[in-house]
């Protein structure tokens, strides 16, 4: 089985602790798994945030709302999120 490096919330320090607190507030006190994976490497976290904002949050998004929902459904199924 492949091992994915994650950030353990109790071991976070400084800037990562601040980012975790923001994520907890945004998601109702829960730290999602993707946040733990992204914050293990801050460069990855910033790149992921940029890509998300580029695809989903800008006005002239290259994806329609339906396409974004389809991508989310496929990814959720691939990572086993809908159990």
N, C-alpha and C positions, 0 to 999 in steps of 0.2 A: 504494500500500500504506500502511496506517495505521502510524504510528510510536507505539510504546508506550515511555514513559520507564521506564528500568530503572536500578538501582543497580549500578555496576561494583564488584565486591567489593574490588578493589585500591585503589579510591579512597574507600572508606568511612572515616569518622572518628568518633571518640568513641562515642556511644550506638549508632549504626548498626553500628559495628565489633563491639561487644559482642553485638548481636542476631544478626549474621552468624555469629559464633563459636558462639553457642548453636544456630543452625539447622544449622551444619556438624556439630556434635556429634550432634544429633538424627538427621540423615540420613546418617551415615557419611562425613563429609568432603566432601559434595557440597552446593552451594547450588542449590536448585531454582529454576526460572524464576519461579514465583509469588512466592517470597521476594524475588527481585530487583525484581520489579514493586512489591510491597507496600512494601518499605523505601525506595523512591524518595520516597514520601510517608508520613510516620509517622502522620498522621491516618488515612489509608487503611489502613495496617497494623493499627492498633488496632481500627478498625471491622470489618475482615475477621476479626480474631481473635475479637472479640466475637460476630459472627454465626456463626462456626464453632462456638464454644463453646456458643452458644445452641441451635443446631440439632443438634449431634452429641454433646456431652459431658454435658449435664445429664440427670438421671434421667428426668423426665417429658418426654422429647424428643417433639416433635410428629411426628417421622418414625420409622417402623419401621426395623429394620436393613435389610430388603429395599429400602425406599424410599431409604435413604441410599446403598446400593450402586448403585441405578439412577441416582440423581443423579450419583454419581461416574463411572459408566460413560459417561453422556451428555456430561458436561463434558469428560472425558478425550478422547472422540471429537471434540468440537468444537474443542478446542485442538490436536488432532493429537498427543496424547501417546502413543498406542499404535501407534507405527510400528516 
